[in-house]
């Protein structure tokens, strides 16, 4: 079986330290565009202090999509997903635009 691999055409910033993961995209005034944030490790997120929605993609250690959230609004949060190892935060609408779905593999430039 060949898995569908989806390449993310945006610059992805790696958030793998405590302080970068803690801050994430909070307090940004303008929505992200053509960029994303890959939070490692991370199996749940919150949208506190955010001013715009994000598409959220939860991944396992092999970058397989475990769960997706379309346009998660500010002041919302996700429940922890036990099988997830990392979280990819993308501009709202990216999941539909790129055809990201549970089971596909994500390839990104960090």
VOGU-3710 file (C-alpha; in Angstrom, 3 decimals, decimal comma):
1> xxxxxxxxxx> 0,000/0,000/0,000  1,384/3,393/-1,011  0,598/6,212/1,391  -0,222/9,628/0,063  2,593/12,059/0,847  1,645/15,724/0,960  4,344/18,386/0,758  3,765/21,616/2,640  4,731/24,482/0,297  5,306/26,945/3,149
11> xxxxxxxxxx> 8,307/27,812/5,265  7,836/25,860/8,487  9,433/27,045/11,718  10,414/24,332/14,179  9,337/24,969/17,778  11,292/22,410/19,784  12,384/24,364/22,851  10,239/25,107/25,892  9,971/28,867/25,326  9,361/28,713/21,570
21> xxxxxxxxxx> 6,678/26,049/22,119  5,137/28,102/24,927  4,877/31,284/22,844  3,932/29,580/19,585  1,973/32,057/17,457  0,348/33,871/20,380  0,092/37,654/20,299  0,605/37,942/16,531  -1,688/40,604/15,132  -2,032/39,382/11,556
31> xxxxxxxxxx> -2,976/35,889/10,368  -0,114/33,734/9,170  0,215/33,364/5,418  2,531/30,995/3,543  4,133/29,836/6,804  3,551/27,391/9,604  4,775/26,268/13,000  5,745/22,678/13,818  5,598/22,096/17,574  7,640/19,112/18,803
41> xxxxxxxxxx> 6,701/17,411/21,069  3,039/18,397/21,287  -0,191/16,380/21,321  -2,681/19,212/22,070  -2,831/22,977/21,625  -4,708/26,002/22,881  -5,683/29,148/21,010  -5,573/31,511/23,990  -4,421/35,053/23,112  -4,722/34,297/19,381
51> xxxxxxxxxx> -6,357/36,806/17,061  -7,055/34,521/14,078  -8,033/30,887/13,390  -5,548/28,184/12,403  -5,687/24,789/10,761  -4,208/22,233/13,173  -2,657/18,927/12,094  -1,611/16,374/14,722  1,136/13,971/13,611  2,732/10,792/14,943
61> xxxxxxxxxx> 6,527/10,247/14,948  6,433/9,179/11,282  4,638/12,440/10,307  1,439/10,545/9,615  -1,659/12,660/10,174  -3,551/11,450/13,253  -6,173/14,217/13,566  -7,058/17,543/11,910  -8,891/20,643/13,092  -10,226/23,020/10,452
71> xxxxxxxxxx> -9,990/26,748/11,256  -9,737/26,358/15,029  -10,907/29,681/16,433  -9,186/31,859/19,057  -9,846/30,936/22,688  -10,480/27,267/21,862  -8,349/24,236/22,685  -7,929/20,644/21,593  -7,999/17,544/23,747  -4,724/15,617/24,017
81> xxxxxxxxxx> -4,389/12,888/21,394  -2,385/10,014/22,844  -0,999/8,808/19,488  0,151/12,296/18,439  3,792/13,315/18,782  3,789/16,756/17,168  1,459/19,490/15,968  1,581/21,493/12,761  -0,122/24,893/12,838  -1,023/26,217/9,384
91> xxxxxxxxxx> -2,995/29,120/7,901  -6,753/28,559/8,058  -7,934/26,782/4,905  -4,653/24,927/4,277  -6,043/21,496/5,191  -8,676/21,745/2,435  -6,374/23,542/-0,009  -3,654/20,866/0,173  -6,011/17,908/0,675  -4,560/16,904/4,055
101> xxxxxxxxxx> -6,432/14,003/5,666  -6,010/11,453/8,464  -3,588/8,764/7,306  -1,551/10,807/4,841  2,138/11,566/5,438  3,324/15,175/5,716  6,599/16,267/4,107  7,777/19,754/5,056  10,820/21,968/4,774  12,057/23,100/8,179
//
